[in-house]
């Protein structure tokens, strides 16, 4: 791959977005949980504020990307995201940082994410040159690998200062926007044919496509469960455990997040060596069940080192789950509806996310963060076990030809 190759540019854009995401996730949690020292309930609401715009806007954003072109939408939305960190930089400089300022920042960044995500996913098949699963795995590897870089930089926020970390955050997003500009200039993304459907009608058509497919329905369902239980634990309970159980700082939070992403990246490297995974459904379900058991165990320990090792193992499981679910949705989506279909995929995760963060925030307030993690792990295991017993996803093979045939029907 060369720097002129649209696949390389796509991976650069993906890498810089998730490096910035890694920076943001640590700094945001650190500022709310440790610097402002907000209670568990308000930590849950703050994390939900990042996800609420996705819940409200991402389906419209997916339909809009199919109409305007995913490359154009990704470019403009990422530029908006690059400006947003300056709200916090200025607030810190003027000594005006407060919980309401954090909420405004979270809502603005959530809006940017709602428009970037379906556009980026809708663009993938245009630049993949036929091998979708491989590019999904490579993009996932870049995602989690560069998240580790972001986590590592953000873990030094106590020494560097939040402003420095936020400036790096903004610069990462600017580099990604430049990559989208080059993709757009290359003409790699085909112009969408004009449609007589309104944006709302486009959303309805995308919904019918997703729910008409048994496989896509199940992928969406497990995504909702993962957002409700796993995401809530990761972004609400984990920072609270760092604060209340281990008396930690931004360094501990960054190390923990990096351990999770390292596990994800390691699994994806192995999968790239293995090649095409035929039983993607079985791999998806099995990884979720094992992940639930590991998460339960992580909440039962009082050693930070052991906690980190178990979170790393949890990441190993996630490294199977995420690319397999994303691959199935990408390959089953009709080409002219890909951004819309992928917006439903993202919506099932981001839309359920606020419910999960609030659920975990209140659970942590009532029972403590470790007990909240255990409850979520048990609920996730029961959901996946039910899907395993009551669907054909465990037994079904997926080859490129079979997936293509289902997509056409």
N, C-alpha and C positions, 0 to 999 in steps of 0.2 A: 504494500500500500504506500502511496505517495501523499504528500500534503495536498495535491490537487484531486485526489480520489475522494468522491463524496462520502464513501464509507469512513475514511480517515477523519474527514471534517465532522461527520456525525459523531464519531467516537470522541473527538476533542470537545464538541459541544456538550455531550453527555458527561464527560469527565469533569469539565469545569463547573457544570451545574451541580453535580453531586459533591464536588470538593467544597463548593459554597454551601451546599446543604449540610455537610458535615460541620463546617464552621458554625453555621447558624444554629443547628440543633444543640450544640454544646453551649454556645454563648447565651442563647435565649434561655435555656434551662438554668444555666448558672446565674444569670441576672435575676430571673424571677425567683428561683428557689433559694439561692445562697446570698446574693447581694441584697435583694429586696426582702428576703426571708418571708415570703408569703406562705400562708397555711396551705395544706394539701388541697382543699377545695378550690382555692383561687389558682393554684398551680394547674389543676385540671381545666379550669375555665380558660386560662391563658393558652395552654396547648390546644384547646379546642378552637380558639379564635383563629389559629393558623389554618385549621381544617374546614371551618364553616364555609368560607367562600367556595371551596371545592365542592362541597355538598350542594350548594345553590347554583353554581355557575358551570361546572365542568361538562355537563351534558350539552348545554347550549354552546360551550366552547368547542366541543367535538364536532357538532353540526356546522358551526361557523368555519372551522378549519377545513372541512370538506368543500366548503363553498369558496373561501378566500385563498386556499392553498396553505398547507401546514407549514411550509418554510417561511412564508410571510408572517403568519401568526406567531410562530416561535420566535422570530427575530424581534418583533415589536414587544412581545410580552417579556422577553428576557432583558431587553433594554430597560423596561419599566422596573423589573426586579433589581437591576443593577443600581438604580437610583434610590431604592427604598432604604437600604442600610444607613443612608446619610441622615435619616430622621433620628436614629438612635445616636449616631456620632455627634450631631449637633446638640441633642438633649444632654448627653454626657458632658460635653464641653461646657455647656451653660449651667451644669449642675441642676438639671430639671428632669432627670430620669425618674419615672414613677410608673406605677402599675397601669394607669390609663394610657401612657405613652407606649408601653409594651403591647397593649391590646391593639392600638391603632397600627403599630408596625406589623403585628401578626396578621391583621385583617388585610392590609395592603399586600404583604408578601403572599398571603393565601390566594388573593386574586390573581397575582402573577403566576403562581403555580397552577392554578385552575386552567389558565390558557396555554401555558407552556406544555403541560403534561400530555394532553391528547394530540397536540400538534407534533410534538417530538415522536410519540408512538406512531402516529399516522404517517410520518415521514420514513419510518424505518424500512418498510417494504419497498419503497421507491429506490432506496440506495443499497438494498441488500443484494441485488443481482441474483435473486433466486434462492439463496441459502439463508432462509429466515432464521432457523434455529441457531446457526452458527453466529450470526450477527447479534441475535438476542443474548447469547452467552457472552460474546465479546463486550457488548454494551453493559451487561450486568457485571462483568469483571471490572470494567472501567468504573462503573458506578460505585461498587463497594471498595475497590482499590483506592480511588481518589477520595472517597469518604474518609478512609483511614488518614490520608494526608490532611484533610480538613479537621478531623478530630485531633490529630497530633498538634496542629497549629493552635487550635482553640483550647487545648489542654494547658497551654502556657498563658492563658488570659490573665491569670493572677500576676504574672511578671510582665507580660507585654502590654497589658491594658486592653479593655474591651474595644477602644477606638481603633487601635492598630489591627486587631483581628477583624473588625467590621470593614475596614478599608480594604484588606485582602479579600474579604467576602465580595465586595463590590467589584474589585478588579477581576476576580475569577468569572463573574457573570458577564463582564464586558468582553472577555476573551471568547466566551461561548457565543455571545451575540455576533462577534466578528466571524466565527466559524459558520453560523447560520447565514450570514450575508454572503459568504463565498459559496455555500451550497445553493443559495438562491440564484447567484450569478452564473453558476455552472449549468443551470437548467436541468439538473438531475431529477427534480421533482416535477412530474407531469402536471400540467394545468388541468384542474378538474373541469369536466364538462358542465355547461350551464344547466341549472336545474330550475324547474318551475315550482319546486317545493319551498315553502317558507322554512325558516330555521326550526320552528316548533314542529312542523311536519317532518323535517329531517330527523329530529330527535325521536319522534314516534316510529318512523321507519327503522331507525337503528335499534330501538327497543324490541320491535317485533322480530328483527333478525337475531338478536341475542337470545331471546326467550324461546324462539323456535328451535334452537339447537340444544339438545340434551346436554352436550358436553359444555357449551358455554354457560348454560344455566348453572351447572354444578361449580364451574370455576368461579362464577360471580358469587355463589353462595359461600364457598369456602373463603373467598376474599372478605366478605362481610364478617364472617366469624373471626378471621385473622385480625381485621381492623378493630373489631370490638374487644377482643381479648389480648392479642399479642401486642398490637400497636399501643394500646392504653398502658400496658405494663412497661413498654420500652420508654415512652416519653413522659410518663407521669410517675409510675412506681419506682423505676430505677433511680431517677434523681432523688426521690424521697428516701430510698434506701441508703444512697450515698450520704445524704445529710443526717439521717436519724439513726442509722445503724453503724455506719463507718466513720461518721464525723469528717467527711471528705471535702474536697475542693474541686475546682474546675479540672485539675490534673486527674483526679480519680474518675471523674465523669468522662473525660476525654479518653482515658485508657480503657474504660469499660466499653464505650461505643466503638473504639478501634478494635477491641477483641472480638466484638460481634461481627464487624465488617470483615475482619481477617478470616473468620470462619466461613463467611459467605464467599469470599474471594477464593479461598482454598478449594472449596467444593466445586466452584465453577471452573477452576483450572483443571481439576480432575475430569469434569464432564466434557470439557473441550478435547481432552485426550481420548475419551471414550468414543465420542462421535454421536450420531443421532440416537436419541433415546426412544425406543418403540413404545414401551409401557410408561408413557409420561403420566397417565392418570394414577397408576399404582405408585410411581415414584413420588408424586405430589401428595397422595394420601398418607403413605408410609412416613414421609419426612415430617408431616404435620403431627402425626401421632407421637413419633419419637421426640419431636420438639416439645410437645406438651409435657411429656415425662421429664425431660431435662429442665424445663422451666420450673416445674414444681420442685425439683431437687435444688435448683439455684436459690429458691426462696427459703430453703430450709437450713442454709449454712450461715455462720457468723464470721467467717474468714473472708476478707476482701480478695485474697489471691484465689481461693477456691471458688468464690462467687464469679470472679473474672473468667476462670477456666470453664465453668459451666455455661456462662454466657457465650464464650467462644464456641463451645460444643453446640449450643442452641443456634449459633450462626451457621455452623456446618449443615444443620437441617434446613435452615432458610435458603441456603445456597442451592438446594434442589427445588424447593417450593416455588420460589419467585420466577426463575427462568422457565420452568415447566408450564406454569399457569399462563405466563405471558406468551410463550410460544404457541400454545393451543389457541389462544384468542387471536393472535396475529395470523396464523395459518388458516383459521376457519372464517375469518372476516372477508366478505366480498370486497374486492379492491376499491370500488367506488364508495364504500361505507367504512373504510378502515379506521379513519379518525373517530367516527361516531361510535363504532364498536369498541375501540380502545378507550373512548371516554367513559363508556359503561364499565369497562374493566377498572379504570381509575376511580370512577364514582363509587363502585362497590367497596373500594378500599378507603378513599378519602371521605366519601359520604358517610360511611359508618364510623369513621375515625372520631368525630366529635362525641358520638355516643359512647365510644370506648374510653376516651379520655375522661369524660365526666363520670362514667361508671367507675373507673379506677380511682379517680379523685375522691369520690364519696366513699368507696370501699376502704381506701387508705385512711380516710378521716375516721371511719367507724371502727375498723379492725387493725389498722396498721398496714404499711406498704407490703411487708413480706406475706402477710395473710391474704392480702388482695391479689398478689401474684399467684398464690396457690389456688385460690378460687377460680381465677381466670384460666389457669392451666387445666383444671379439672373440666370446666365448661367446654374449653376448646377440644379436649380429648373426646368428650361425649358427642359433640357435633360431628367430628371427623369419623368416629366409629359408626355413627348412624349413617353417614354418607357411604361408608365402605360397605355396610351390610345391605343397604337399600338401593344402590345404584350399580350400573355396569362399569363404572369408571375404573374399578380395580382390575377387572378382567380384560378391558378393551385394549387392543394394540393400536398404535398410531404410526403409520408410515407416511411419508410425504404424499404418495399417491392417494391413500385412503383419506387423509385429511383434506386434500384438494377436492376429492369427489364429494365429501360432505359439505364443503364450503359452497360448491356449485349448486347443490340441491337445496 
